[in-house]
Amino acid sequence: MRMAGARAPAAPGSTEPDAVLHELQLYEDALCASAEAAGILNSLWKKPQQVKLLRRPPAYPCCAKLAPLLLKTTHKAAQITEAVQAMLTCSDQVKAQGIASPAQSFLDGCCAKGTLSTLLQLLLWLQHRAEVLQLPALAVQHNNVTDGSAAAAASSGGGSSSSCSSSSSSNSRSSSISDTSLRYGELWLAVTSALGAVLDCALTLKAADDANGEQEKTLLQLLQLLIQSGLQLHLPEFLGQAVKLLPASGQRLVCRPLSAAVKLMRVIAVLLTSHPFGYSDSASFWPWAEDTVRQLLICGVAAGLLQPPAGGSAAEAAALLRRAASSRSSSNGSSSSSSRNDSSSSSSSAGEAVVALQLQLCDDISKGAESLVALAMRVMLPMRSGVTASGKLCCHFITQPEVTGFVLRLLASRCLLLHKQHVQYQQQQQQQQPQRRRLRLRPRRQLGKCMRGDLLLLPSPQQQLAQLLPGDAFLAADAAMSPAEVQQAIADTTLLLAALDISVTMNSVDNSTTTAAALSVPALQLSMQLLRRAAA
């Protein structure tokens, strides 16, 4: 099978690099594997008895007759995720070879053959009853698998040991899936990850050239299926349930199940705001956007990744965080003796996995909420007043205390990025012009004959903005951004400032709301720091 849009095979005398051919082959293999797994998964749920099953909430415990179907669906969904991730890894190289939309054929197949609809229906069915998913036990199982794999990898001394550790990790993974109490949970995690991967694949279409409108047709069909399913409306409530269930059972929120749920919310938010196709005009959009931002922020605060923003969600998130801390301390006390025997290398490897999950959560929370704020500004800026029903709902969204607090946090982190960029620019200027070792100022402005140029560098604003910065994990996620992502984040600073300005203006007109967050002393300090960077 040759991928759609692929070039003809290279001529016998061609000198095309082997690495490029290898990337193209990997992409084609991933495309075939994802299409095959998607077709099988779709066929599993097209029989009349399966269609009827999806119309009622899942029965618990899982019956033996249903178990093989759930197990096979779980495996196929995992294969879709793995294949799509491999496909996305190779997509840049494929585009460089002249293939404008390498993912489009796969997405067209998912929409036309019903795979996307099946994934949406499965997720809606499973999330009918969050308790049957056994999320705390699922988090424990995946934490144990991760920690066990890390310990085995750290302690293995040769090839045979490594293969044994790999097989033991695989066996523990299989046993977790075969456990009847986790069967629904494992299926939910696999379907959530697969759906997130497919929709993430759709995001690659927006940056590609689309001369004939084919990619827009694909995106429109995909978004229509998503919106018609109504899944996006149920996700904030489900995330809120998950954030409460995990700490109540003494489990940390930084875990793979929660990360998968947050990633799916981020992908859907970015898709719906990048290509709204009129959906933002519907009556349900802005209330959903408000719930999405609130639940994402509560998740970040409760996980200990984000400082509580000003507004109603802060108290709820703080209570969840205290409950999680007390539950963890009690569970850690009972298992402290066994924990002391763990090797330091195993702890280090497990810690790296947790850090990676933290960075992913921060990135997803930030991008998901920011995409909704950016769309609100694109709607608000051209309007003179909120005359339409959608415009009024958008005004209500942008003036919410949680949204204002989140915008302030983003602006504070952007200020640090601006400062870092300013320092780098000054250093480049000094390196390019080494002969200018002394500042040449007008006599009336000269501050000293031997004054060094680096003394005029603006000091870091981190200490002044400590009350507004989102948290160490979010700052680490900013530090891990690519240069292109940093430039985009800095470019969005003007949009965030406009959002803050509109929030203050609207709140000053409406006496029923408060402007404490936007007009507080830390916010005014932030404004001063941003002005100093702009002037520099």
C-alpha positions as CSV (number, residue, x, y, z in Angstrom):
1,M,0.0,0.0,0.0
2,R,1.4,3.3,-1.0
3,M,0.4,6.3,1.0
4,A,-1.9,8.9,-0.6
5,G,0.0,11.8,-2.1
6,A,3.4,9.9,-2.1
7,R,6.0,10.5,-4.7
8,A,6.9,7.9,-7.3
9,P,9.7,5.6,-6.3
10,A,13.2,6.9,-6.8
11,A,15.0,6.0,-10.0
12,P,17.6,3.3,-9.9
13,G,20.4,5.9,-10.2
14,S,18.9,8.1,-7.5
15,T,21.1,9.2,-4.6
16,E,18.3,9.8,-2.1
17,P,19.6,9.4,1.4
18,D,18.9,6.1,3.1
19,A,17.7,8.0,6.2
20,V,15.0,9.7,4.2
21,L,13.8,6.4,2.7
22,H,13.8,4.8,6.1
23,E,11.6,7.6,7.5
24,L,9.2,7.3,4.5
25,Q,9.0,3.5,5.1
26,L,8.4,4.0,8.8
27,Y,5.6,6.4,8.0
28,E,4.0,4.1,5.4
29,D,4.2,1.2,7.9
30,A,2.5,3.3,10.6
31,L,-0.2,4.5,8.2
32,C,-1.0,0.9,7.2
33,A,-1.0,-0.3,10.8
34,S,-3.2,2.5,12.0
35,A,-5.7,2.0,9.2
36,E,-5.8,-1.8,9.8
37,A,-6.3,-1.4,13.6
38,A,-9.0,1.3,13.0
39,G,-10.9,-1.0,10.6
40,I,-10.8,-3.9,13.0
41,L,-11.9,-1.8,16.0
42,N,-14.8,-0.4,14.0
43,S,-16.0,-3.8,12.9
44,L,-16.1,-5.1,16.5
45,W,-18.9,-2.7,17.5
46,K,-21.1,-2.8,14.4
47,K,-23.1,-5.9,15.3
48,P,-26.7,-5.3,16.6
49,Q,-26.0,-6.6,20.0
50,Q,-23.0,-4.3,20.4
51,V,-25.0,-1.3,19.2
52,K,-27.7,-2.0,21.8
53,L,-25.0,-2.4,24.5
54,L,-23.8,1.2,23.9
55,R,-27.3,2.5,24.5
56,R,-27.3,1.7,28.2
57,P,-24.6,2.4,31.0
58,P,-22.0,-0.3,31.4
59,A,-22.9,-3.0,33.9
60,Y,-20.6,-3.7,36.8
61,P,-18.9,-6.0,37.3
62,C,-18.0,-6.9,33.8
63,C,-19.6,-10.2,32.7
64,A,-17.5,-13.0,31.3
65,K,-19.2,-12.9,28.0
66,L,-18.3,-9.3,27.4
67,A,-14.7,-9.5,28.5
68,P,-13.1,-10.8,25.3
69,L,-14.8,-8.0,23.3
70,L,-13.5,-5.3,25.7
71,L,-10.0,-6.9,25.8
72,K,-9.7,-7.0,22.0
73,T,-11.0,-3.4,21.7
74,T,-8.4,-2.3,24.2
75,H,-5.6,-3.9,22.2
76,K,-6.8,-2.4,18.9
77,A,-7.2,1.1,20.4
78,A,-3.7,0.8,21.8
79,Q,-2.4,-0.1,18.4
80,I,-4.1,2.9,16.9
81,T,-2.4,5.2,19.4
82,E,1.0,3.7,18.8
83,A,0.7,3.8,15.0
84,V,-0.6,7.4,14.9
85,Q,2.2,8.6,17.3
86,A,4.8,6.9,15.0
87,M,3.1,8.5,12.0
88,L,3.2,12.0,13.6
89,T,6.9,11.5,14.5
90,C,7.7,11.0,10.8
91,S,5.3,13.6,9.4
92,D,7.8,16.5,9.2
93,Q,10.1,14.4,7.1
94,V,7.2,13.2,4.9
95,K,6.1,16.8,4.3
96,A,9.7,17.8,3.4
97,Q,9.5,15.2,0.6
98,G,6.6,17.1,-1.0
99,I,3.6,15.3,0.5
100,A,1.4,18.2,1.6
101,S,-1.1,16.4,3.8
102,P,0.3,13.0,4.9
103,A,-2.3,12.4,7.6
104,Q,-5.3,13.3,5.5
105,S,-5.9,9.9,4.0
106,F,-5.9,8.3,7.4
107,L,-8.4,10.8,8.8
108,D,-10.7,10.5,5.8
109,G,-10.8,6.8,6.4
110,C,-11.5,7.2,10.1
111,C,-14.5,9.5,9.3
112,A,-15.8,7.5,6.3
113,K,-15.6,4.0,7.8
114,G,-17.0,5.1,11.2
115,T,-13.9,4.5,13.4
116,L,-14.1,8.1,14.8
117,S,-17.8,7.6,15.6
118,T,-17.1,4.3,17.3
119,L,-14.4,5.9,19.5
120,L,-16.7,8.7,20.4
121,Q,-19.5,6.4,21.3
122,L,-17.3,4.1,23.3
123,L,-16.0,7.0,25.4
124,L,-19.4,8.4,26.0
125,W,-20.6,4.9,27.0
126,L,-17.7,4.4,29.4
127,Q,-18.0,7.8,31.0
128,H,-21.6,7.3,31.9
129,R,-20.5,5.8,35.2
130,A,-17.1,7.0,36.3
131,E,-17.0,4.7,39.3
132,V,-16.9,1.5,37.1
133,L,-13.6,2.7,35.6
134,Q,-11.8,2.2,38.9
135,L,-9.6,5.2,38.2
136,P,-7.7,5.0,41.5
137,A,-6.8,1.3,40.9
138,L,-6.0,2.1,37.3
139,A,-3.6,4.9,38.4
140,V,-1.9,2.5,40.9
141,Q,-1.5,-0.2,38.2
142,H,0.1,2.2,35.7
143,N,2.3,3.7,38.4
144,N,3.5,0.2,39.4
145,V,4.1,-0.7,35.8
146,T,6.1,2.5,35.2
147,D,8.1,2.1,38.5
148,G,8.7,-1.6,37.9
149,S,10.0,-1.0,34.4
150,A,12.2,1.7,35.6
151,A,13.6,-0.5,38.4
152,A,14.2,-3.4,36.1
153,A,15.9,-1.2,33.6
154,A,18.1,0.3,36.3
155,S,19.1,-3.0,37.8
156,S,19.6,-4.9,34.5
157,G,23.3,-5.5,33.8
158,G,23.2,-7.2,30.4
159,G,21.1,-8.1,27.4
160,S,19.5,-11.1,28.9
161,S,18.5,-9.2,32.0
162,S,17.0,-6.4,29.9
163,S,14.9,-8.9,27.9
164,C,13.7,-10.5,31.1
165,S,12.7,-7.1,32.5
166,S,10.9,-6.3,29.3
167,S,8.9,-9.5,29.3
168,S,8.1,-9.1,33.1
169,S,6.8,-5.6,32.4
170,S,4.7,-6.9,29.5
171,N,3.3,-9.7,31.7
172,S,2.3,-7.3,34.4
173,R,0.7,-5.1,31.8
174,S,-1.3,-8.0,30.4
175,S,-2.3,-9.2,33.8
176,S,-3.7,-5.7,34.6
177,I,-5.8,-5.8,31.4
178,S,-7.1,-9.3,32.3
179,D,-8.1,-8.2,35.7
180,T,-11.9,-7.9,35.6
181,S,-12.0,-5.0,38.0
182,L,-9.9,-2.9,35.6
183,R,-11.3,-4.1,32.3
184,Y,-13.5,-1.0,31.9
185,G,-10.8,1.3,33.1
186,E,-8.2,-0.1,30.7
187,L,-10.6,0.2,27.8
188,W,-11.4,3.8,28.8
189,L,-7.7,4.7,28.9
190,A,-7.0,3.0,25.6
191,V,-9.9,4.7,23.8
192,T,-9.1,8.1,25.4
193,S,-5.5,7.8,24.2
194,A,-6.6,6.6,20.7
195,L,-9.1,9.4,20.3
196,G,-6.6,12.0,21.5
197,A,-4.0,10.7,19.0
198,V,-6.5,10.8,16.1
199,L,-7.6,14.4,16.9
200,D,-4.0,15.4,17.5
201,C,-3.3,14.1,14.0
202,A,-6.1,16.4,12.7
203,L,-4.2,19.4,14.2
204,T,-1.4,18.8,11.7
205,L,-3.7,19.7,8.8
206,K,-4.1,23.4,9.8
207,A,-0.5,24.4,9.1
208,A,-0.3,22.6,5.7
209,D,-1.0,24.2,2.4
210,D,-4.6,23.6,1.2
211,A,-5.0,24.9,-2.3
212,N,-8.1,22.8,-3.2
213,G,-9.9,22.8,0.1
214,E,-9.6,19.1,0.7
215,Q,-8.2,19.4,4.1
216,E,-10.9,21.8,5.2
217,K,-13.5,19.3,4.1
218,T,-11.8,16.6,6.2
219,L,-11.7,18.9,9.2
220,L,-15.3,19.9,8.8
221,Q,-16.4,16.3,8.6
222,L,-14.3,15.4,11.6
223,L,-15.6,18.3,13.7
224,Q,-19.2,17.7,12.8
225,L,-18.9,14.1,14.1
226,L,-17.3,15.4,17.3
227,I,-19.9,18.1,17.9
228,Q,-22.8,15.9,17.0
229,S,-21.6,13.3,19.6
230,G,-21.7,15.9,22.3
231,L,-18.6,14.4,23.9
232,Q,-17.0,17.8,24.5
233,L,-19.9,18.9,26.7
234,H,-19.4,15.9,29.1
235,L,-15.6,16.0,29.4
236,P,-15.4,18.9,32.0
237,E,-17.8,17.1,34.3
238,F,-15.9,13.8,34.0
239,L,-12.5,15.6,34.6
240,G,-14.0,17.1,37.8
241,Q,-15.1,13.6,39.0
242,A,-11.7,12.2,38.3
243,V,-9.9,15.0,40.2
244,K,-12.1,14.2,43.2
245,L,-11.9,10.4,43.0
246,L,-8.1,10.1,42.8
247,P,-7.2,12.2,45.9
248,A,-10.1,10.6,47.9
249,S,-8.4,7.2,47.4
250,G,-5.0,8.5,48.3
251,Q,-3.6,8.6,44.7
252,R,-1.6,11.3,43.2
253,L,-3.1,13.3,40.4
254,V,0.0,13.3,38.3
255,C,-0.7,9.9,36.7
256,R,-1.2,8.6,33.2
257,P,-5.1,8.3,33.3
258,L,-5.5,11.9,34.3
259,S,-2.9,13.0,31.8
260,A,-4.8,11.2,29.0
261,A,-8.0,12.9,30.0
262,V,-6.5,16.4,30.1
263,K,-4.7,15.9,26.8
264,L,-8.0,14.9,25.1
265,M,-9.6,18.1,26.5
266,R,-6.7,20.2,25.2
267,V,-6.8,18.7,21.7
268,I,-10.6,19.2,21.5
269,A,-10.3,22.8,22.8
270,V,-7.6,23.6,20.3
271,L,-9.5,22.0,17.4
272,L,-12.7,23.8,18.2
273,T,-11.0,27.1,18.5
274,S,-8.7,26.8,15.5
275,H,-11.6,25.7,13.2
276,P,-14.8,26.7,14.9
277,F,-16.9,26.5,11.7
278,G,-19.6,28.5,13.4
279,Y,-19.8,26.3,16.5
280,S,-18.7,29.2,18.7
281,D,-22.0,31.0,17.8
282,S,-24.0,28.2,19.4
283,A,-25.6,28.7,22.8
284,S,-23.7,25.9,24.4
285,F,-20.1,26.9,23.3
286,W,-19.2,29.6,25.9
287,P,-20.7,27.9,28.9
288,W,-18.7,24.8,27.9
289,A,-15.6,26.9,27.5
290,E,-16.1,28.4,31.0
291,D,-16.5,24.9,32.5
292,T,-13.4,23.6,30.5
293,V,-11.1,26.4,31.8
294,R,-12.4,26.1,35.3
295,Q,-11.9,22.3,35.4
296,L,-8.4,22.5,33.8
297,L,-7.3,25.1,36.4
298,I,-8.8,23.1,39.3
299,C,-6.9,20.0,38.0
300,G,-3.6,22.0,37.8
301,V,-4.0,23.4,41.3
302,A,-5.2,20.2,42.9
303,A,-2.2,18.4,41.3
304,G,0.1,20.9,43.0
305,L,1.3,22.2,39.6
306,L,-0.4,25.6,39.5
307,Q,-0.8,28.3,42.1
308,P,-4.5,28.9,42.9
309,P,-5.9,31.7,40.6
310,A,-8.1,34.4,42.0
311,G,-11.8,33.3,41.8
312,G,-14.2,30.7,42.9
313,S,-12.2,27.7,41.8
314,A,-9.3,28.4,44.2
315,A,-11.0,27.3,47.4
316,E,-12.3,24.1,45.8
317,A,-8.9,23.2,44.3
318,A,-7.1,24.1,47.6
319,A,-9.5,21.7,49.5
320,L,-8.8,18.9,47.0
321,L,-5.1,19.5,47.4
322,R,-5.3,19.3,51.2
323,R,-7.3,16.1,51.0
324,A,-4.8,14.6,48.5
325,A,-1.8,15.6,50.8
326,S,-3.4,14.0,53.9
327,S,-4.4,10.8,52.0
328,R,-0.9,10.5,50.6
329,S,0.8,11.1,54.0
330,S,-1.3,8.4,55.6
331,S,-0.7,5.9,52.8
332,N,3.0,6.7,52.7
333,G,3.3,6.2,56.5
334,S,2.0,2.6,56.2
335,S,4.4,1.8,53.4
336,S,7.5,3.7,54.4
337,S,9.4,0.7,55.6
338,S,9.2,-1.0,52.2
339,S,9.9,2.3,50.4
340,R,13.3,2.6,52.2
341,N,14.5,-0.5,50.4
342,D,14.1,1.0,46.9
343,S,17.3,1.7,45.1
344,S,18.3,5.3,44.3
345,S,18.6,4.6,40.6
346,S,15.0,3.2,40.5
347,S,13.7,6.2,42.3
348,S,15.5,8.5,39.9
349,S,14.0,6.8,36.9
350,A,10.5,6.8,38.4
351,G,11.0,10.5,39.2
352,E,11.9,11.3,35.6
353,A,8.6,9.6,34.5
354,V,6.7,11.7,37.0
355,V,8.4,14.9,35.8
356,A,7.5,14.1,32.2
357,L,3.9,13.7,33.2
358,Q,4.0,17.0,35.0
359,L,5.4,18.8,32.0
360,Q,2.8,17.2,29.8
361,L,0.0,18.2,32.1
362,C,1.2,21.8,32.4
363,D,1.5,22.0,28.6
364,D,-2.0,20.6,28.0
365,I,-3.6,22.8,30.7
366,S,-2.0,25.9,29.5
367,K,-2.6,25.4,25.7
368,G,-6.2,24.2,26.3
369,A,-7.2,27.2,28.4
370,E,-5.2,29.7,26.3
371,S,-6.8,28.6,23.0
372,L,-10.3,29.4,24.5
373,V,-9.1,32.8,25.7
374,A,-7.6,33.5,22.3
375,L,-10.9,32.7,20.5
376,A,-12.8,34.9,22.9
377,M,-10.5,37.8,21.9
378,R,-11.0,37.1,18.2
379,V,-14.7,37.4,18.9
380,M,-14.6,40.4,21.2
381,L,-12.1,42.7,19.5
382,P,-14.2,43.4,16.4
383,M,-17.4,43.9,18.5
384,R,-18.4,47.4,19.7
385,S,-20.8,45.8,22.2
386,G,-22.2,42.4,23.0
387,V,-25.3,42.8,20.9
388,T,-25.7,39.1,19.9
389,A,-26.5,36.3,22.3
390,S,-23.2,34.6,21.5
391,G,-21.3,37.9,22.1
392,K,-22.9,38.3,25.6
393,L,-21.9,34.8,26.5
394,C,-18.4,35.5,25.3
395,C,-18.3,38.7,27.5
396,H,-19.4,36.6,30.4
397,F,-16.7,34.1,29.8
398,I,-13.8,36.6,29.5
399,T,-14.8,38.4,32.7
400,Q,-14.9,35.3,34.9
401,P,-12.5,35.6,37.9
402,E,-10.9,32.2,36.9
403,V,-10.2,33.4,33.4
404,T,-8.8,36.7,34.6
405,G,-6.5,34.9,37.1
406,F,-5.3,32.5,34.4
407,V,-4.6,35.4,32.0
408,L,-2.5,37.1,34.7
409,R,-0.6,33.9,35.3
410,L,0.1,33.5,31.6
411,L,1.2,37.1,31.3
412,A,3.6,36.7,34.2
413,S,5.3,33.7,32.6
414,R,5.4,35.5,29.2
415,C,7.2,38.4,31.0
416,L,9.9,36.0,32.0
417,L,10.2,34.8,28.4
418,L,10.5,38.4,27.3
419,H,13.2,39.0,29.8
420,K,15.1,36.0,28.7
421,Q,14.8,37.1,25.1
422,H,16.0,40.6,26.0
423,V,19.1,39.2,27.7
424,Q,19.9,37.0,24.8
425,Y,19.6,39.9,22.4
426,Q,21.9,42.1,24.5
427,Q,24.4,39.3,24.6
428,Q,24.3,38.8,20.9
429,Q,24.8,42.5,20.3
430,Q,27.9,42.5,22.6
431,Q,29.3,39.5,20.8
432,Q,28.8,41.0,17.4
433,Q,30.4,44.3,18.3
434,P,33.3,43.5,20.6
435,Q,35.0,46.8,19.9
436,R,32.3,48.7,21.7
437,R,33.4,47.9,25.2
438,R,32.2,51.2,26.6
439,L,28.9,52.9,26.2
440,R,29.0,56.1,24.1
441,L,26.4,58.3,25.6
442,R,25.8,62.0,25.4
443,P,27.8,63.9,28.0
444,R,24.7,64.9,29.9
445,R,23.5,61.2,30.1
446,Q,26.9,59.6,30.7
447,L,26.9,57.6,33.9
448,G,30.5,56.7,34.2
449,K,33.6,56.3,32.0
450,C,34.2,52.7,32.9
451,M,30.6,51.6,33.1
452,R,30.0,48.1,31.6
453,G,27.2,47.5,29.0
454,D,25.7,44.6,30.9
455,L,24.9,46.9,33.9
456,L,22.1,48.3,31.8
457,L,20.4,45.0,31.5
458,L,17.0,44.8,33.1
459,P,17.0,42.7,36.3
460,S,14.9,39.5,36.3
461,P,11.3,40.2,37.2
462,Q,10.8,36.8,38.8
463,Q,11.0,38.0,42.4
464,Q,8.6,40.9,41.7
465,L,6.1,38.6,39.9
466,A,6.3,35.8,42.5
467,Q,2.6,36.1,43.5
468,L,1.5,35.8,39.9
469,L,3.8,33.1,38.4
470,P,1.9,29.9,37.7
471,G,4.3,27.6,39.5
472,D,7.7,25.8,39.0
473,A,6.2,23.0,36.9
474,F,4.7,25.5,34.4
475,L,7.9,27.5,34.2
476,A,9.8,24.2,33.5
477,A,7.3,23.5,30.7
478,D,8.0,27.0,29.3
479,A,11.7,26.3,29.4
480,A,11.1,23.0,27.5
481,M,9.4,24.8,24.6
482,S,11.0,24.9,21.2
483,P,12.2,28.3,19.8
484,A,9.1,28.4,17.5
485,E,6.8,27.9,20.5
486,V,8.6,30.6,22.5
487,Q,8.2,33.1,19.6
488,Q,4.5,32.2,19.3
489,A,4.0,32.5,23.1
490,I,5.6,36.0,23.1
491,A,3.5,37.0,20.1
492,D,0.4,36.1,22.0
493,T,1.3,38.6,24.8
494,T,-0.6,41.4,23.1
495,L,-3.7,39.2,22.8
496,L,-3.5,38.4,26.5
497,L,-3.2,42.1,27.4
498,A,-6.2,42.8,25.3
499,A,-8.1,40.1,27.2
500,L,-7.1,41.7,30.5
501,D,-8.1,45.2,29.3
502,I,-11.6,43.9,28.2
503,S,-12.0,42.1,31.5
504,V,-11.3,45.3,33.5
505,T,-13.5,47.4,31.2
506,M,-16.5,45.0,31.4
507,N,-16.2,44.5,35.1
508,S,-16.1,48.3,35.7
509,V,-19.4,48.6,33.9
510,D,-21.0,45.6,35.7
511,N,-21.0,46.3,39.4
512,S,-22.0,42.7,40.2
513,T,-18.5,41.4,39.5
514,T,-15.1,42.3,41.0
515,T,-11.9,43.6,39.5
516,A,-9.7,42.7,42.4
517,A,-7.6,40.2,40.4
518,A,-6.9,42.5,37.5
519,L,-6.3,45.7,39.6
520,S,-4.4,44.1,42.5
521,V,-0.8,45.3,43.4
522,P,0.8,42.2,41.8
523,A,-1.1,42.9,38.6
524,L,0.0,46.5,38.5
525,Q,3.6,45.3,39.1
526,L,3.2,43.0,36.2
527,S,2.0,45.8,33.9
528,M,5.1,47.9,34.9
529,Q,7.5,45.0,34.1
530,L,5.8,44.4,30.7
531,L,6.1,48.1,29.9
532,R,9.8,48.1,30.8
533,R,10.4,45.1,28.5
534,A,8.5,46.8,25.7
535,A,10.5,49.9,26.1
536,A,13.7,48.0,26.1
